[in-house]
Amino acid sequence: MKLLLTSGGVTNPSINAALVQLLGKPIAESRALCIPTAQWGHPSCGPASVRGLLAAEPRWQHFTGLGWASLGALELTALPTIGAERWIPWVREADVLLVDGGDATYLHHWMRESGLADLLPTLPDTVWVGVSAGSMVMTPRIGELFVEWKSAPDDRTLGVVDFSIFPHLDAFPTNTMAEAERWAADIGGPAYVIDEQTAIQVVDGTVEVISEGTWKKLR
């Protein structure tokens, strides 16, 4: 799987160009599945925000609103009840999975429960575009600072990549570089701090930062 891990989506020409290169064709010719599941685990999200994401409302112009050839929804909490023979073909037919933010531990739980986590290694050509928690879920840990789901056993996530991510640098009053450095001290391993104009691309183990904004690698 090819990863494009963002804080705020495909927000500038550099990230857009990277996405097109990963897809191997224009966005307008690419089939997308949107995964809203992480939103249900975060107290700031709910029906209105999920609706906006799926309807590609203006707030999501850099994500679901990019002009995909087709855009469908994949709700992970439903998958265990419908059978893998139905949903796995949907995933295999998609060019890209658009994985929205919310709570990364909740998303991690449902990726495991649904079977999507086990399927990912069999999708070498599929592009994973994460926003916030949709990016953080691919890391080993997110840190207690970002755990909002009360039933989360700890802050561990999938560990597909070997670094952690502190998103939304300077987008919120609490998301400062100083706070990121305190967070990184608890994480203990490699970590990137990224703003809304930055993405981390990972292909075949090669990591590349794509940015028209501010970012920093810690450790």
N, CA, C and O of each residue as an XYZ file, in Angstrom:
876
protein
N       0.838     -1.194      0.000
C       0.000      0.000      0.000
C       0.871      1.241      0.000
O       1.912      1.284      0.656
N       0.431      2.262     -0.750
C       1.139      3.536     -0.814
C       0.457      4.512      0.135
O      -0.764      4.666      0.097
N       1.234      5.167      0.982
C       0.673      6.029      2.016
C       0.930      7.498      1.730
O       2.042      7.883      1.367
N      -0.105      8.319      1.895
C       0.032      9.764      1.876
C      -0.619     10.257      3.161
O      -1.839     10.393      3.241
N       0.207     10.520      4.160
C      -0.253     10.821      5.513
C      -0.254     12.322      5.710
O       0.807     12.947      5.728
N      -1.434     12.911      5.858
C      -1.568     14.356      5.937
C      -2.189     14.774      7.258
O      -2.714     13.954      8.010
N      -2.116     16.060      7.518
C      -2.796     16.650      8.661
C      -4.166     17.164      8.245
O      -5.160     16.953      8.941
N      -4.207     17.850      7.090
C      -5.450     18.487      6.662
C      -5.937     18.113      5.290
O      -6.893     18.708      4.791
N      -5.300     17.133      4.658
C      -5.737     16.726      3.333
C      -4.803     17.196      2.237
O      -3.648     17.542      2.483
N      -5.324     17.200      1.030
C      -4.537     17.572     -0.159
C      -4.696     19.075     -0.344
O      -5.492     19.532     -1.163
N      -3.933     19.828      0.422
C      -4.181     21.258      0.598
C      -3.369     22.171     -0.301
O      -3.590     23.382     -0.290
N      -2.444     21.642     -1.075
C      -1.629     22.514     -1.930
C      -1.151     21.738     -3.161
O      -1.269     20.514     -3.211
N      -0.609     22.456     -4.155
C      -0.201     21.801     -5.395
C       0.850     20.707     -5.213
O       0.840     19.723     -5.952
N       1.743     20.855     -4.257
C       2.786     19.846     -4.058
C       2.187     18.519     -3.592
O       2.551     17.459     -4.101
N       1.262     18.577     -2.618
C       0.619     17.356     -2.142
C      -0.272     16.773     -3.232
O      -0.353     15.555     -3.393
N      -0.939     17.649     -3.978
C      -1.781     17.185     -5.085
C      -0.956     16.434     -6.121
O      -1.368     15.376     -6.595
N       0.197     16.972     -6.470
C       1.062     16.318     -7.455
C       1.547     14.960     -6.948
O       1.639     13.997     -7.711
N       1.855     14.896     -5.654
C       2.290     13.623     -5.076
C       1.173     12.593     -5.137
O       1.421     11.425     -5.435
N      -0.054     13.015     -4.858
C      -1.192     12.110     -4.914
C      -1.395     11.567     -6.324
O      -1.586     10.365     -6.505
N      -1.354     12.438     -7.311
C      -1.532     12.012     -8.706
C      -0.445     11.018     -9.105
O      -0.718     10.033     -9.791
N       0.780     11.278     -8.673
C       1.874     10.353     -8.979
C       1.636      8.994     -8.336
O       1.885      7.963     -8.960
N       1.159      8.980     -7.100
C       0.876      7.717     -6.424
C      -0.252      6.958     -7.112
O      -0.201      5.734     -7.236
N      -1.264      7.686     -7.556
C      -2.393      7.063     -8.239
C      -2.003      6.530     -9.605
O      -2.524      5.510    -10.056
N      -1.087      7.224    -10.260
C      -0.695      6.841    -11.616
C      -1.687      7.282    -12.665
O      -1.612      6.845    -13.813
N      -2.620      8.149    -12.286
C      -3.612      8.683    -13.214
C      -4.283      9.896    -12.563
O      -4.114     10.113    -11.363
N      -5.031     10.680    -13.319
C      -5.661     11.860    -12.726
C      -6.677     11.502    -11.650
O      -7.262     10.419    -11.662
N      -6.874     12.422    -10.731
C      -7.875     12.240     -9.678
C      -9.252     12.008    -10.292
O     -10.029     11.194     -9.792
N      -9.552     12.720    -11.373
C     -10.859     12.620    -12.014
C     -11.124     11.253    -12.635
O     -12.253     10.956    -13.024
N     -10.090     10.420    -12.732
C     -10.250      9.066    -13.273
C     -10.102      8.008    -12.180
O     -10.058      6.815    -12.482
N     -10.024      8.425    -10.925
C      -9.736      7.515     -9.816
C     -10.960      7.281     -8.945
O     -11.727      8.201     -8.658
N     -11.126      6.027     -8.531
C     -12.258      5.620     -7.692
C     -11.856      5.660     -6.221
O     -10.850      5.071     -5.824
N     -12.645      6.356     -5.426
C     -12.312      6.554     -4.017
C     -13.362      5.943     -3.106
O     -14.558      5.985     -3.391
N     -12.889      5.374     -2.001
C     -13.751      4.981     -0.899
C     -13.368      5.814      0.319
O     -12.193      5.904      0.677
N     -14.357      6.415      0.945
C     -14.117      7.253      2.119
C     -14.447      6.463      3.382
O     -15.498      5.827      3.464
N     -13.553      6.503      4.360
C     -13.752      5.819      5.641
C     -13.954      6.876      6.736
O     -12.989      7.518      7.151
N     -15.186      7.062      7.204
C     -15.462      8.077      8.230
C     -15.355      7.572      9.659
O     -15.586      8.341     10.592
N     -15.015      6.310      9.860
C     -15.175      5.624     11.148
C     -14.535      6.345     12.327
O     -15.118      6.381     13.411
N     -13.344      6.922     12.138
C     -12.646      7.565     13.263
C     -13.470      8.675     13.898
O     -13.313      8.965     15.084
N     -14.352      9.300     13.112
C     -15.151     10.403     13.659
C     -16.027      9.954     14.828
O     -16.223     10.707     15.781
N     -16.555      8.727     14.757
C     -17.465      8.278     15.811
C     -16.769      8.142     17.165
O     -17.433      8.146     18.201
N     -15.464      8.023     17.169
C     -14.733      7.866     18.415
C     -14.300      9.165     19.064
O     -13.687      9.147     20.132
N     -14.609     10.295     18.435
C     -14.138     11.588     18.952
C     -15.324     12.443     19.386
O     -16.283     12.571     18.625
N     -15.294     13.028     20.572
C     -16.449     13.789     21.077
C     -16.762     15.050     20.283
O     -17.864     15.586     20.404
N     -15.825     15.541     19.475
C     -16.082     16.737     18.682
C     -16.759     16.440     17.352
O     -17.135     17.357     16.622
N     -16.913     15.157     17.039
C     -17.499     14.767     15.750
C     -18.882     14.170     15.970
O     -19.253     13.821     17.090
N     -19.639     14.060     14.881
C     -20.974     13.504     14.983
C     -21.663     13.451     13.641
O     -21.002     13.569     12.609
N     -22.980     13.277     13.621
C     -23.696     13.103     12.358
C     -23.480     14.229     11.348
O     -23.361     13.967     10.151
N     -23.428     15.471     11.812
C     -23.267     16.578     10.873
C     -21.908     16.559     10.188
O     -21.805     16.810      8.988
N     -20.864     16.258     10.959
C     -19.528     16.249     10.359
C     -19.350     15.049      9.437
O     -18.688     15.158      8.405
N     -19.931     13.908      9.793
C     -19.859     12.744      8.906
C     -20.616     13.018      7.621
O     -20.154     12.664      6.536
N     -21.784     13.650      7.738
C     -22.555     14.010      6.544
C     -21.758     14.932      5.632
O     -21.737     14.747      4.415
N     -21.104     15.924      6.222
C     -20.323     16.866      5.427
C     -19.182     16.203      4.694
O     -18.889     16.532      3.545
N     -18.533     15.257      5.375
C     -17.448     14.517      4.751
C     -17.952     13.727      3.553
O     -17.372     13.797      2.470
N     -19.030     12.975      3.745
C     -19.540     12.105      2.688
C     -20.174     12.897      1.548
O     -20.175     12.447      0.402
N     -20.709     14.071      1.862
C     -21.317     14.911      0.838
C     -20.298     15.807      0.147
O     -20.652     16.586     -0.738
N     -19.037     15.702      0.548
C     -17.956     16.518     -0.022
C     -18.294     18.003      0.047
O     -18.116     18.744     -0.920
N     -18.789     18.423      1.223
C     -19.101     19.833      1.429
C     -17.815     20.669      1.424
O     -16.725     20.112      1.558
N     -17.921     21.990      1.271
C     -16.731     22.841      1.098
C     -15.617     22.632      2.111
O     -14.443     22.768      1.766
N     -15.955     22.305      3.348
C     -14.923     22.072      4.362
C     -13.995     20.925      3.963
O     -12.841     20.877      4.387
N     -14.507     20.001      3.142
C     -13.736     18.832      2.725
C     -13.297     18.928      1.264
O     -13.116     17.912      0.592
N     -13.127     20.162      0.780
C     -12.726     20.352     -0.615
C     -11.343     19.774     -0.915
O     -11.035     19.461     -2.065
N     -10.526     19.635      0.100
C      -9.173     19.101     -0.088
C      -9.098     17.591      0.152
O      -8.013     17.028      0.297
N     -10.248     16.954      0.190
C     -10.262     15.529      0.537
C     -11.328     14.802     -0.293
O     -11.042     14.354     -1.404
N     -12.538     14.683      0.228
C     -13.591     14.046     -0.558
C     -14.056     14.925     -1.707
O     -14.664     14.426     -2.653
N     -13.784     16.226     -1.644
C     -14.242     17.152     -2.673
C     -13.238     17.432     -3.773
O     -13.325     18.469     -4.431
N     -12.291     16.539     -3.989
C     -11.238     16.767     -4.990
C     -11.685     16.479     -6.417
O     -10.951     16.778     -7.359
N     -12.868     15.908     -6.597
C     -13.355     15.619     -7.939
C     -13.066     14.208     -8.402
O     -12.617     14.002     -9.530
N     -13.318     13.236     -7.545
C     -13.053     11.835     -7.852
C     -14.010     11.312     -8.916
O     -15.125     11.816     -9.053
N     -13.579     10.303     -9.667
C     -14.445      9.672    -10.656
C     -15.663      9.060     -9.977
O     -16.774      9.125    -10.503
N     -15.449      8.469     -8.812
C     -16.546      7.976     -7.984
C     -16.122      8.077     -6.533
O     -14.935      8.013     -6.214
N     -17.100      8.237     -5.658
C     -16.829      8.388     -4.227
C     -17.857      7.582     -3.460
O     -19.053      7.866     -3.523
N     -17.390      6.571     -2.733
C     -18.271      5.750     -1.921
C     -17.856      5.788     -0.474
O     -16.798      6.321     -0.139
N     -18.686      5.221      0.394
C     -18.412      5.187      1.818
C     -18.150      3.752      2.271
O     -18.822      2.818      1.833
N     -17.176      3.593      3.141
C     -16.865      2.297      3.747
C     -16.873      2.487      5.254
O     -15.894      2.968      5.825
N     -17.962      2.117      5.899
C     -18.087      2.266      7.345
C     -17.630      0.969      8.018
O     -18.296     -0.062      7.925
N     -16.487      1.041      8.693
C     -15.858     -0.159      9.219
C     -16.681     -0.854     10.292
O     -16.601     -2.074     10.433
N     -17.472     -0.100     11.051
C     -18.259     -0.723     12.108
C     -19.323     -1.664     11.547
O     -19.801     -2.545     12.261
N     -19.699     -1.490     10.284
C     -20.717     -2.338      9.661
C     -20.137     -3.608      9.054
O     -20.858     -4.590      8.878
N     -18.854     -3.606      8.733
C     -18.293     -4.698      7.941
C     -18.397     -6.073      8.593
O     -18.675     -7.040      7.884
N     -18.190     -6.218      9.911
C     -18.275     -7.560     10.492
C     -19.650     -8.207     10.354
O     -19.774     -9.423     10.496
N     -20.687     -7.408     10.079
C     -22.046     -7.953     10.014
C     -22.492     -8.301      8.603
O     -23.561     -8.888      8.432
N     -21.700     -7.954      7.580
C     -22.169     -8.180      6.206
C     -21.362     -9.223      5.453
O     -21.782     -9.669      4.385
N     -20.213     -9.622      5.984
C     -19.438    -10.665      5.339
C     -18.355    -10.128      4.424
O     -18.580     -9.210      3.635
N     -17.176    -10.718      4.546
C     -16.017    -10.269      3.769
C     -16.234    -10.419      2.273
O     -15.666     -9.664      1.484
N     -17.059    -11.396      1.873
C     -17.268    -11.610      0.443
C     -17.952    -10.417     -0.217
O     -17.872    -10.255     -1.435
N     -18.619     -9.585      0.571
C     -19.242     -8.380      0.014
C     -18.277     -7.205     -0.028
O     -18.110     -6.565     -1.065
N     -17.626     -6.920      1.136
C     -16.891     -5.661      1.206
C     -15.476     -5.727      0.656
O     -14.966     -4.709      0.189
N     -14.825     -6.872      0.690
C     -13.456     -6.943      0.173
C     -13.387     -6.570     -1.312
O     -12.464     -5.851     -1.696
N     -14.318     -7.021     -2.169
C     -14.277     -6.564     -3.559
C     -14.415     -5.048     -3.706
O     -13.819     -4.460     -4.609
N     -15.199     -4.407     -2.823
C     -15.310     -2.957     -2.893
C     -13.948     -2.296     -2.672
O     -13.579     -1.355     -3.375
N     -13.214     -2.801     -1.692
C     -11.901     -2.234     -1.386
C     -10.922     -2.500     -2.528
O     -10.168     -1.610     -2.921
N     -10.934     -3.702     -3.051
C      -9.993     -4.053     -4.128
C     -10.247     -3.245     -5.400
O      -9.320     -2.991     -6.169
N     -11.491     -2.842     -5.623
C     -11.823     -2.076     -6.816
C     -11.475     -0.593     -6.689
O     -11.439      0.122     -7.690
N     -11.221     -0.132     -5.480
C     -10.916      1.286     -5.258
C      -9.457      1.587     -5.590
O      -8.575      0.756     -5.378
N      -9.222      2.774     -6.107
C      -7.854      3.251     -6.331
C      -7.273      3.876     -5.071
O      -6.061      3.853     -4.853
N      -8.151      4.432     -4.247
C      -7.691      5.177     -3.073
C      -8.682      5.016     -1.929
O      -9.894      4.980     -2.142
N      -8.150      4.918     -0.707
C      -8.945      4.963      0.505
C      -8.697      6.314      1.174
O      -7.561      6.657      1.503
N      -9.769      7.069      1.369
C      -9.695      8.378      2.011
C     -10.135      8.195      3.463
O     -11.313      7.969      3.739
N      -9.184      8.296      4.380
C      -9.441      7.911      5.768
C      -9.442      9.169      6.635
O      -8.405      9.799      6.840
N     -10.608      9.515      7.132
C     -10.767     10.790      7.821
C     -10.300     10.723      9.267
O     -10.005      9.655      9.804
N     -10.243     11.892      9.872
C      -9.782     12.032     11.244
C     -10.870     11.778     12.263
O     -12.007     11.451     11.921
N     -10.502     11.934     13.518
C     -11.367     11.645     14.656
C     -10.491     11.105     15.765
O      -9.592     11.803     16.233
N     -10.728      9.888     16.193
C      -9.882      9.246     17.192
C      -9.164      8.059     16.561
O      -9.808      7.146     16.043
N      -7.849      8.069     16.602
C      -7.062      7.025     15.945
C      -7.165      5.684     16.650
O      -7.065      4.643     16.000
N      -7.362      5.680     17.972
C      -7.488      4.398     18.668
C      -8.814      3.716     18.324
O      -8.868      2.490     18.225
N      -9.863      4.485     18.144
C     -11.155      3.934     17.726
C     -11.048      3.378     16.308
O     -11.553      2.293     16.019
N     -10.395      4.121     15.437
C     -10.180      3.657     14.068
C      -9.346      2.379     14.069
O      -9.659      1.428     13.353
N      -8.291      2.359     14.870
C      -7.450      1.172     14.987
C      -8.267     -0.037     15.418
O      -8.122     -1.121     14.851
N      -9.122      0.141     16.413
C      -9.956     -0.960     16.906
C     -10.810     -1.532     15.778
O     -10.883     -2.749     15.611
N     -11.456     -0.661     15.007
C     -12.364     -1.144     13.973
C     -11.639     -1.619     12.726
O     -12.187     -2.421     11.970
N     -10.446     -1.155     12.493
C      -9.655     -1.743     11.424
C      -9.309     -3.192     11.740
O      -9.303     -4.042     10.850
N      -9.021     -3.469     13.004
C      -8.740     -4.839     13.432
C     -10.016     -5.685     13.415
O     -10.028     -6.791     12.876
N     -11.080     -5.156     14.007
C     -12.320     -5.912     14.132
C     -12.945     -6.222     12.771
O     -13.513     -7.296     12.574
N     -12.839     -5.286     11.842
C     -13.463     -5.456     10.528
C     -12.682     -6.384      9.611
O     -13.248     -6.987      8.700
N     -11.372     -6.496      9.856
C     -10.513     -7.261      8.968
C      -9.779     -6.416      7.953
O      -8.967     -6.937      7.189
N     -10.051     -5.105      7.928
C      -9.366     -4.245      6.960
C      -7.864     -4.220      7.197
O      -7.090     -4.208      6.240
N      -7.438     -4.212      8.461
C      -6.000     -4.182      8.764
C      -5.288     -5.384      8.161
O      -4.168     -5.249      7.668
N      -5.915     -6.552      8.190
C      -5.307     -7.758      7.622
C      -5.275     -7.723      6.097
O      -4.424     -8.356      5.471
N      -6.209     -6.976      5.505
C      -6.280     -6.907      4.044
C      -5.221     -5.972      3.453
O      -4.786     -6.174      2.319
N      -4.810     -4.972      4.195
C      -3.934     -3.925      3.652
C      -2.662     -4.455      2.990
O      -2.297     -3.947      1.930
N      -1.973     -5.439      3.551
C      -0.740     -5.919      2.902
C      -0.958     -6.530      1.517
O      -0.006     -6.712      0.758
N      -2.212     -6.843      1.193
C      -2.506     -7.438     -0.115
C      -2.910     -6.389     -1.144
O      -3.366     -6.731     -2.236
N      -2.745     -5.112     -0.800
C      -3.170     -4.011     -1.673
C      -1.975     -3.132     -2.048
O      -1.940     -1.963     -1.662
N      -0.999     -3.656     -2.788
C       0.231     -2.891     -3.050
C       0.019     -1.634     -3.900
O       0.807     -0.694     -3.805
N      -1.011     -1.603     -4.711
C      -1.210     -0.465     -5.606
C      -2.233      0.536     -5.095
O      -2.408      1.602     -5.685
N      -2.906      0.205     -4.008
C      -3.917      1.097     -3.456
C      -3.246      2.228     -2.687
O      -2.246      2.019     -2.000
N      -3.809      3.432     -2.811
C      -3.284      4.606     -2.109
C      -4.132      4.875     -0.872
O      -5.360      4.928     -0.943
N      -3.463      5.042      0.253
C      -4.113      5.417      1.517
C      -3.839      6.883      1.774
O      -2.693      7.269      2.001
N      -4.879      7.708      1.742
C      -4.731      9.124      2.066
C      -5.385      9.362      3.409
O      -6.606      9.269      3.536
N      -4.589      9.667      4.403
C      -5.109      9.897      5.737
C      -5.166     11.379      6.069
O      -4.324     12.161      5.626
N      -6.156     11.749      6.843
C      -6.235     13.077      7.440
C      -6.203     12.904      8.954
O      -7.038     12.191      9.511
N      -5.253     13.547      9.624
C      -5.175     13.540     11.081
C      -5.175     12.109     11.625
O      -4.206     11.384     11.398
N      -6.221     11.677     12.331
C      -6.255     10.314     12.884
C      -6.158      9.257     11.801
O      -5.661      8.158     12.046
N      -6.630      9.581     10.602
C      -6.510      8.656      9.479
C      -5.080      8.449      9.049
O      -4.766      7.458      8.390
N      -4.206      9.370      9.412
C      -2.764      9.207      9.213
C      -2.117      8.589     10.439
O      -1.278      7.695     10.326
N      -2.511      9.066     11.608
C      -1.895      8.622     12.863
C      -2.110      7.136     13.125
O      -1.292      6.500     13.791
N      -3.203      6.577     12.607
C      -3.480      5.158     12.849
C      -2.406      4.254     12.258
O      -2.261      3.109     12.687
N      -1.661      4.742     11.293
C      -0.608      3.940     10.679
C       0.674      3.912     11.508
O       1.604      3.179     11.172
N       0.738      4.687     12.572
C       1.939      4.805     13.386
C       1.907      3.818     14.558
O       0.868      3.208     14.810
N       3.018      3.649     15.275
C       3.015      2.712     16.420
C       2.228      3.215     17.626
O       1.547      2.443     18.301
N       2.330      4.531     17.893
C       1.676      5.141     19.044
C       1.240      6.543     18.687
O       1.853      7.194     17.840
N       0.166      7.019     19.338
C      -0.258      8.394     19.089
C      -0.021      9.288     20.308
O      -0.132     10.509     20.201
N       0.299      8.705     21.452
C       0.486      9.488     22.669
C      -0.839      9.729     23.371
O      -1.872      9.883     22.719
N      -0.816      9.762     24.696
C      -2.039      9.957     25.482
C      -2.742     11.265     25.153
O      -3.958     11.376     25.308
N      -1.982     12.255     24.700
C      -2.553     13.564     24.368
C      -3.683     13.454     23.355
O      -4.639     14.227     23.410
N      -3.588     12.504     22.432
C      -4.534     12.412     21.330
C      -5.584     11.311     21.508
O      -6.377     11.069     20.599
N      -5.599     10.652     22.646
C      -6.602      9.608     22.886
C      -7.874     10.239     23.450
O      -7.876     10.759     24.566
N      -8.952     10.188     22.671
C     -10.243     10.739     23.090
C     -11.288      9.653     23.336
O     -12.280      9.890     24.027
N     -11.069      8.466     22.775
C     -12.029      7.369     22.941
C     -11.852      6.761     24.325
O     -10.786      6.230     24.636
N     -12.873      6.833     25.147
C     -12.761      6.430     26.547
C     -12.523      4.942     26.732
O     -12.030      4.524     27.780
N     -12.862      4.132     25.735
C     -12.665      2.687     25.862
C     -11.322      2.209     25.320
O     -11.048      1.009     25.306
N     -10.490      3.135     24.877
C      -9.188      2.748     24.332
C      -8.327      2.111     25.420
O      -8.189      2.689     26.498
N      -7.744      0.937     25.170
C      -6.911      0.300     26.193
C      -5.594      1.024     26.415
O      -5.044      0.995     27.516
N      -5.085      1.678     25.367
C      -3.834      2.435     25.441
C      -3.735      3.282     24.177
O      -4.722      3.436     23.458
N      -2.564      3.828     23.899
C      -2.415      4.728     22.751
C      -1.785      4.048     21.540
O      -1.358      4.722     20.603
N      -1.722      2.721     21.554
C      -1.083      2.013     20.445
C      -1.993      1.935     19.225
O      -3.214      1.832     19.337
N      -1.356      1.987     18.053
C      -2.080      1.882     16.797
C      -1.383      0.843     15.913
O      -0.684     -0.024     16.438
N      -1.549      0.903     14.598
C      -1.177     -0.215     13.734
C       0.325     -0.468     13.618
O       0.739     -1.622     13.509
N       1.147      0.576     13.639
C       2.588      0.393     13.496
C       3.016     -0.009     12.089
O       4.020     -0.701     11.919
N       2.265      0.417     11.087
C       2.665      0.158      9.697
C       3.941      0.923      9.364
O       4.800      0.427      8.635
N       4.060      2.133      9.902
C       5.288      2.915      9.775
C       5.971      2.949     11.137
O       5.355      2.606     12.146
N       7.230      3.355     11.177
C       7.984      3.301     12.438
C       8.131      4.660     13.108
O       8.994      4.843     13.966
N       7.287      5.615     12.715
C       7.332      6.950     13.327
C       5.930      7.363     13.741
O       4.941      6.827     13.241
N       5.852      8.320     14.659
C       4.578      8.870     15.103
C       4.367     10.242     14.470
O       5.293     10.832     13.914
N       3.124     10.744     14.564
C       2.769     12.012     13.918
C       2.023     12.901     14.899
O       1.055     12.479     15.532
N       2.489     14.138     15.013
C       1.778     15.197     15.729
C       1.184     16.111     14.657
O       1.933     16.857     14.026
N      -0.142     16.084     14.424
C      -0.734     16.868     13.337
C      -1.200     18.251     13.779
O      -1.119     18.611     14.953
N      -1.688     19.008     12.810
C      -2.356     20.298     13.038
C      -1.463     21.316     13.743
O      -1.940     22.092     14.572
N      -0.178     21.316     13.422
C       0.716     22.301     14.029
C       0.192     23.714     13.780
O      -0.035     24.116     12.638
N       0.004     24.459     14.874
C      -0.453     25.856     14.863
C      -1.864     26.038     14.310
O      -2.299     27.169     14.096
N      -2.592     24.927     14.073
C      -3.985     25.050     13.629
C      -4.914     25.274     14.815
O      -6.005     25.824     14.663
N      -4.477     24.847     15.993
C      -5.238     25.023     17.232
C      -4.301     25.627     18.285
O      -3.088     25.425     18.215
N      -4.841     26.357     19.249
C      -3.989     26.998     20.256
C      -3.090     26.023     21.014
O      -1.993     26.392     21.433
N      -3.547     24.783     21.192
C      -2.761     23.815     21.957
C      -1.732     23.070     21.109
O      -0.848     22.408     21.654
N      -1.835     23.168     19.802
C      -0.944     22.401     18.919
C       0.270     23.233     18.519
O       0.447     23.588     17.354
N       1.097     23.534     19.509
C       2.300     24.322     19.294
C       3.510     23.405     19.177
O       3.442     22.221     19.508
N       4.611     23.963     18.705
C       5.834     23.180     18.617
C       6.313     22.775     20.011
O       6.828     21.672     20.194
N       6.148     23.650     20.981
C       6.552     23.319     22.349
C       5.740     22.138     22.881
O       6.291     21.249     23.531
N       4.446     22.127     22.612
C       3.601     21.014     23.045
C       3.996     19.735     22.312
O       3.995     18.651     22.895
N       4.334     19.869     21.029
C       4.764     18.704     20.253
C       6.045     18.101     20.819
O       6.204     16.881     20.836
N       6.940     18.934     21.274
C       8.195     18.428     21.837
C       7.948     17.719     23.169
O       8.627     16.741     23.480
N       6.984     18.199     23.961
C       6.630     17.502     25.198
C       5.983     16.156     24.877
O       6.269     15.146     25.521
N       5.101     16.161     23.864
C       4.451     14.920     23.412
C       5.488     13.912     22.941
O       5.397     12.729     23.269
N       6.474     14.372     22.174
C       7.493     13.476     21.616
C       8.342     12.843     22.707
O       8.813     11.716     22.548
N       8.542     13.547     23.805
C       9.339     12.991     24.903
C       8.663     11.755     25.487
O       9.337     10.827     25.935
N       7.339     11.744     25.482
C       6.603     10.571     25.979
C       6.575      9.456     24.933
O       6.634      8.276     25.280
N       6.487      9.824     23.666
C       6.437      8.834     22.580
C       7.715      8.002     22.559
O       7.668      6.777     22.453
N       8.846      8.676     22.662
C      10.109      7.962     22.778
C      10.769      7.533     21.485
O      11.965      7.241     21.480
N      10.032      7.486     20.391
C      10.602      7.062     19.106
C      10.602      8.186     18.097
O      10.301      9.326     18.448
N      10.934      7.893     16.846
C      10.922      8.921     15.796
C       9.529      9.528     15.653
O       8.525      8.829     15.790
N       9.471     10.824     15.380
C       8.181     11.501     15.260
C       8.303     12.708     14.340
O       9.343     13.363     14.270
N       7.211     12.982     13.638
C       7.129     14.159     12.780
C       6.037     15.087     13.311
O       4.965     14.640     13.719
N       6.329     16.370     13.297
C       5.344     17.405     13.573
C       4.986     18.030     12.234
O       5.869     18.501     11.517
N       3.688     18.042     11.883
C       3.300     18.552     10.567
C       2.125     19.517     10.679
O       1.258     19.375     11.542
N       2.121     20.504      9.783
C       0.999     21.437      9.735
C       0.046     21.055      8.602
O       0.201     20.001      7.986
N      -0.937     21.911      8.330
C      -1.973     21.586      7.346
C      -1.460     21.592      5.910
O      -2.152     21.121      5.008
N      -0.275     22.110      5.690
C       0.296     22.183      4.336
C       1.379     21.128      4.121
O       2.207     21.262      3.220
N       1.375     20.088      4.938
C       2.440     19.074      4.906
C       1.849     17.675      4.823
O       0.799     17.392      5.399
N       2.541     16.808      4.095
C       2.184     15.392      4.019
C       3.456     14.564      4.124
O       4.547     15.034      3.801
N       3.303     13.330      4.579
C       4.411     12.374      4.626
C       4.050     11.226      3.690
O       3.060     10.525      3.903
N       4.851     11.044      2.668
C       4.628      9.968      1.709
C       5.517      8.782      2.063
O       6.708      8.940      2.329
N       4.921      7.592      2.063
C       5.680      6.376      2.363
C       5.362      5.346      1.272
O       4.218      4.917      1.120
N       6.384      4.965      0.527
C       6.236      3.972     -0.536
C       7.403      2.993     -0.440
O       8.567      3.387     -0.512
N       7.074      1.720     -0.278
C       8.101      0.672     -0.178
C       9.142      0.996      0.897
O      10.332      0.732      0.723
N       8.683      1.563      1.992
C       9.563      1.866      3.110
C      10.327      3.174      3.005
O      11.014      3.563      3.950
N      10.221      3.860      1.873
C      10.901      5.139      1.689
C       9.995      6.275      2.137
O       8.862      6.397      1.673
N      10.497      7.097      3.035
C       9.725      8.199      3.609
C      10.165      9.515      2.975
O      11.358      9.810      2.891
N       9.180     10.305      2.528
C       9.466     11.617      1.942
C       8.471     12.629      2.478
O       7.264     12.388      2.455
N       8.964     13.749      2.957
C       8.092     14.825      3.430
C       7.804     15.764      2.270
O       8.720     16.218      1.585
N       6.534     16.052      2.054
C       6.092     16.955      0.991
C       5.406     18.128      1.670
O       4.389     17.950      2.340
N       5.949     19.319      1.504
C       5.435     20.430      2.303
C       5.564     21.775      1.603
O       6.554     22.066      0.932
N       4.531     22.576      1.785
C       4.593     23.999      1.470
C       4.345     24.799      2.750
O       3.968     25.970      2.712
N       4.566     24.136      3.868
C       4.308     24.761      5.166
C       5.444     24.511      6.136
O       6.617     24.682      5.802
N       5.075     24.097      7.356
C       6.042     23.925      8.435
C       5.985     22.496      8.968
O       4.911     21.940      9.198
N       7.150     21.929      9.154
C       7.236     20.585      9.718
C       8.589     20.430     10.406
O       9.517     21.208     10.185
N       8.666     19.407     11.240
C       9.928     19.138     11.915
C       9.976     17.660     12.283
O       8.972     17.088     12.707
N      11.136     17.050     12.123
C      11.327     15.687     12.595
C      11.968     15.732     13.963
O      13.004     16.368     14.157
N      11.348     15.055     14.909
C      11.859     14.999     16.271
C      12.423     13.602     16.511
O      11.739     12.605     16.280
N      13.660     13.530     16.970
C      14.384     12.284     17.254
C      14.873     11.629     15.966
O      15.502     10.572     16.011
